[in-house]
Amino acid sequence: MTGTVNGTADSGLTDRLSPVLRPVRAGSGFEETLEQILQVIRLGLVAEGERLPAERELAERLRVSRVTLREVLKVLTDQGLVESRRGRYGGTFVLPRPATAGEDELRRRVADVDLEDVLRFREVLEVGAAGLCAAHGTADEAAVRLRAALTATHDAPLADYRRQDTLFHLTVAELSGSPTLAAQYAAVRATVNDLLDCIPLLVRNLEHSQRQHTALVEAVLDGDAEGAREVMREHCHGTAALLRGFLA
């Protein structure tokens, strides 16, 4: 499975999408396909201007018909989330998300979310994933992926930081060895990202987060499960404090 940004192949797209895309259940193919591809877009797993996997590959991954997939893509096109392009470098591309609305939109988002429930569930999943990663050990390929995800957060420009941060945390969730945990985390992270979009990026907080990310990777690679859990717990508490401060 490959993706393209301005025509450049992205060999890591399969890894990025694996925590989210999974076979859908019979009887709800359209709804679940739409939900999963929306998650991919909301989480930034396929960046603005980047191409979604080919229809054939998506249909095989989700185990739905091409007809169902095309119906889903039409909905996303009608909503202004993707566009279809023809030609040698054609395909379905993710469009820039509309600018966040003002205070009314912020209040609507917060009103529709049980903030404390989301934050608690996120912490349970994140802390558990970190501990599992460290306890089970990481094979060479997994260690490379984890380090690469960490490096991407360090190198990300401010405008792309939250997307790379999301990919880092999804990598930890996937490497926990539990596909169910990874899928549940992807779902709750999409909600967390909607909330984070309502608050400003604070450089000091990002610097602190990066130190925690580095400490987490070191603990995981050292097999220090308790250390990994504690770092992740502190990391979740920091994000929770910011969200409560701005939104509660």
Order of alpha helices (4+ residues) and beta strands (2+ residues): beta-beta-alpha-alpha-alpha-alpha-beta-beta-alpha-alpha-alpha-alpha-alpha-alpha-alpha
